[in-house]
Amino acid sequence: MTKIRIAVADDQTLFLEGLVNLLSTNPEFELVAQAQNGRIMLEQIKAMQTPPDIALIDMNMPEMNGVELNAILHREYPAVKVIVLSVHGEERYMSKMIEAGACGYLKKNCETSELFQTITSTYELGFYFNKDAVSAMRNAVHHRKTGIHNMNNIPISLTERELVILRMICNELTNAEIGEKLFISNRTVDGHRTNLLGKIGCKNTAGLVIFAIKHGIFELQF
């Protein structure tokens, strides 16, 4: 069985130890790094032959905080999916980190079951957003100009076919499943997906889902 490789960064020693012990109870997880700030985590990742699948990071850390660490990981290790674990539950923190590339955001007082679900879903699907995160993204876009804007705040328009495919992607359908439903080839679906990534200005499926939720194109069912 392939295990989900996880790196953890938090400056609170007691919380870090508790989190490490908690993760060790799940046979699907493998802890590959633990650090008390972002700088140490980056050093550990650079020394690995294969970077971790998931990085669980705090926002407030000395030397290099979670905001800085998330930005570097997103730029230099795009395959590493970042999940923020923070005491900050305000929507402005959530929307800021998600817009900056985080694939999930949880408060530190979340249930163990939600933490495990977030890790698994993020590994398998590329994202996990709970009700709080979805609300933060929706409210963030309400404070901006009307209309559809990409990640660089440039106005864009999407065709009806692109909107249909975007919703299917958000519903976790594969290229083959989308092609079968729309009677088009996998290659055509992949072309639409590539065009969506280019128009919207994101790098992965999580970015597409974030965009769709923020602009009311797709709604997660809870």
C-alpha positions in Angstrom: 0.0 0.0 0.0 1.3 3.4 -1.0 1.4 5.7 2.1 0.7 9.4 2.0 4.0 11.1 2.8 3.5 14.0 5.2 5.7 16.8 6.5 4.7 18.9 9.5 5.8 22.4 10.6 4.7 24.1 13.8 6.6 26.1 16.4 4.6 25.0 19.4 6.4 21.9 20.7 3.5 20.3 22.5 1.2 20.7 19.5 3.8 19.4 17.1 4.5 16.3 19.3 0.8 15.7 19.7 0.2 16.0 15.9 3.1 13.7 15.1 1.7 11.1 17.5 -1.8 11.5 16.1 -0.6 11.0 12.5 1.3 7.9 13.5 -2.0 6.2 14.5 -3.1 6.1 10.8 -1.4 3.3 8.8 -2.1 5.2 5.6 0.2 8.0 6.6 4.0 8.2 6.7 5.7 11.1 8.5 8.8 12.2 6.6 9.7 15.5 8.2 8.9 17.6 11.3 10.1 21.1 11.9 9.5 24.1 14.1 9.6 26.7 11.4 9.5 27.0 7.6 13.2 27.4 7.1 13.9 24.0 8.7 11.1 22.3 6.8 12.6 23.6 3.5 16.0 22.3 4.4 14.5 18.9 5.1 12.6 18.8 1.9 15.7 19.9 -0.2 17.6 17.0 1.3 14.9 14.4 0.2 15.0 12.5 -3.0 11.2 12.8 -3.2 9.4 15.7 -1.6 6.4 14.9 0.6 2.9 14.6 -0.7 1.4 16.8 2.0 2.8 19.7 4.1 0.8 20.5 7.2 2.0 24.0 8.2 1.2 26.6 10.9 0.9 30.3 10.0 2.8 31.8 12.9 6.3 30.5 13.1 9.7 32.2 13.7 12.3 32.7 11.0 10.0 31.7 8.2 6.2 31.8 8.8 3.5 29.8 7.0 2.7 32.5 4.5 6.3 32.6 3.3 6.7 28.8 3.4 3.5 28.3 1.4 4.6 30.7 -1.3 8.0 29.0 -1.6 6.5 25.5 -1.7 3.9 26.5 -4.3 6.7 28.0 -6.5 9.5 25.5 -6.0 7.6 22.3 -5.1 4.2 22.5 -6.8 3.6 18.8 -6.3 3.5 19.3 -2.5 0.0 20.1 -1.4 -0.2 22.5 1.5 -2.8 22.3 4.3 -2.8 25.1 6.8 -3.4 24.3 10.4 -3.9 27.5 12.3 -5.4 29.1 15.4 -6.7 31.9 13.1 -10.2 31.2 12.1 -10.9 34.6 10.5 -12.1 34.5 6.9 -9.4 37.0 5.8 -6.6 34.5 6.8 -8.4 31.6 5.1 -9.0 33.4 1.8 -5.5 34.8 1.8 -3.8 31.4 2.2 -6.1 29.6 -0.2 -5.7 32.3 -2.9 -1.9 31.9 -2.4 -2.1 28.2 -3.2 -3.0 26.3 -0.1 -5.1 23.2 -0.8 -6.9 23.2 2.5 -7.3 25.3 5.7 -8.2 23.9 9.1 -8.4 25.4 12.6 -6.3 23.7 15.2 -9.3 22.7 17.2 -10.7 20.6 14.4 -11.8 17.0 14.9 -9.3 14.2 14.2 -11.7 12.7 11.7 -11.7 16.0 9.7 -8.0 16.3 9.8 -7.6 12.7 8.4 -10.3 13.4 5.8 -8.6 16.6 4.7 -5.3 14.9 4.3 -6.8 12.0 2.3 -9.0 14.1 0.1 -6.2 16.6 -0.6 -3.9 13.7 -1.6 -6.5 12.1 -3.8 -8.3 15.1 -5.3 -5.9 18.0 -4.8 -8.0 19.9 -2.4 -10.3 19.9 0.6 -12.4 22.9 1.7 -14.9 22.8 4.6 -17.8 25.1 5.1 -15.6 27.8 6.7 -13.2 27.8 3.9 -15.9 27.9 1.2 -17.6 30.8 3.1 -14.3 32.7 3.2 -13.8 32.4 -0.5 -17.3 33.4 -1.4 -17.2 36.5 0.9 -13.8 37.5 -0.4 -15.1 37.8 -4.0 -18.1 39.8 -2.9 -15.8 42.6 -1.8 -14.3 42.9 -5.3 -15.5 44.0 -8.6 -18.4 42.2 -10.2 -17.9 39.8 -13.1 -15.5 37.0 -13.6 -11.8 37.7 -13.0 -8.9 35.3 -13.1 -6.3 34.7 -10.4 -4.5 37.9 -11.5 -7.7 39.9 -11.3 -8.0 40.2 -15.1 -11.6 40.0 -16.5 -12.2 36.8 -18.5 -15.1 35.0 -20.1 -15.7 31.3 -20.2 -17.7 29.4 -22.9 -20.7 27.3 -22.0 -18.6 24.2 -22.8 -15.8 25.4 -20.5 -18.3 26.0 -17.7 -19.8 22.5 -18.1 -16.3 20.9 -18.0 -15.2 23.1 -15.1 -18.2 21.9 -13.0 -17.5 18.3 -14.0 -13.9 18.7 -12.8 -15.1 20.1 -9.5 -17.4 17.0 -9.2 -14.2 14.9 -9.4 -14.8 13.4 -12.8 -11.8 12.1 -14.7 -11.0 13.1 -18.3 -12.3 9.7 -19.4 -15.6 10.2 -17.5 -16.1 13.7 -18.8 -15.3 12.6 -22.4 -17.9 9.8 -22.1 -20.6 12.1 -20.9 -19.9 14.8 -23.5 -19.2 12.4 -26.3 -15.7 13.8 -26.9 -12.2 12.3 -26.8 -9.9 12.4 -23.8 -7.5 14.5 -25.8 -10.3 17.1 -26.3 -11.1 17.1 -22.6 -7.4 17.6 -21.8 -7.3 20.5 -24.2 -10.3 22.2 -22.5 -8.7 21.6 -19.1 -5.4 23.1 -20.3 -7.3 26.1 -21.7 -9.1 26.6 -18.4 -5.9 26.5 -16.4 -4.4 29.1 -18.8 -7.5 31.4 -18.7 -8.0 31.2 -15.0 -4.2 31.5 -14.2 -3.8 28.5 -11.9 -1.6 25.5 -12.0 -3.7 22.6 -10.8 -7.2 21.2 -10.0 -7.3 22.9 -6.6 -7.0 26.3 -8.3 -9.8 25.5 -10.7 -12.1 24.5 -7.8 -11.2 27.6 -5.8 -12.0 29.8 -8.8 -15.3 28.0 -9.4 -16.4 28.3 -5.8 -15.5 31.9 -5.5 -17.4 32.9 -8.6 -20.5 30.8 -7.8 -19.9 28.5 -10.7 -19.8 25.4 -8.4 -21.1 24.7 -4.9 -19.8 22.1 -2.6 -22.5 19.9 -1.0 -22.1 19.4 2.7 
